[in-house]
């Protein structure tokens, strides 16, 4: 391969690499969206539980049967001894997708038990730093998704203010989503993120009913390059092919 051919190959690789480095959210297989900033894979359905319940009204009973007890750090709401909570139908609100924290934790474990979309590492998004409350908190998975991935603005709903990546998702709720991170200073609480305002705070595990957004750690499936990436790669490959033709003709 001569120096022109090598240059064309390097150009193609470089252009593709640059485009992917700048990307934040990309489709990552059916029902999945990969976030290469937080390095997590989201369910593309922002109210997956609600959609599942709409097609199977026995879902709550199935969850309780599969995950009868949820384990956490000991707190006042543990009804089955320190660090253990026995699930009941009262942890869910039928038909809406909203649930208390215990129901949310059980639901993602149920997704694991059924190997949903071929994966068994489903979880609720986490909050990395518990010192940030209020607006512009990007130190959580949901905060990064809201502000960086979807281009949300403080004090505004993500359903009205967002970038083009918003179209990768369905059923994003103009509401509040649970985090899987407990609130260390108040054992009965857990962190949440509001998609109607971009704020982060903590809610009562058993008396608050919020939505849940399932997420997988890392890149769950080999993502397909975005159309812009494919176009740039095509330009580079054309240059590579032209270089090879010249090499064969004059080499």
Secondary structure, 3 states (H helix, E strand, C coil): CCHHHHHHHHHHHHHHHHHHHHCCEEECCCCEEEECCCCEEEECECCHHHHHHHHCCCHHHHHHHHCCEEECCCCCCCCCCCCEEECCHHHECCCCCCECHHHHHHHHHHHHHCCHHHCCCEEECCECCCCCCEECCCCEHHHHHHHHHCCCCCCCCCCCCCCHHHHHCECCCCCEEEEEEECCCCCCEEEEEECCCCEEEEEECCCCCEECCEEEECCCCCCCCCHHHHHHHHHHHHHHHHHHHHHHHHC
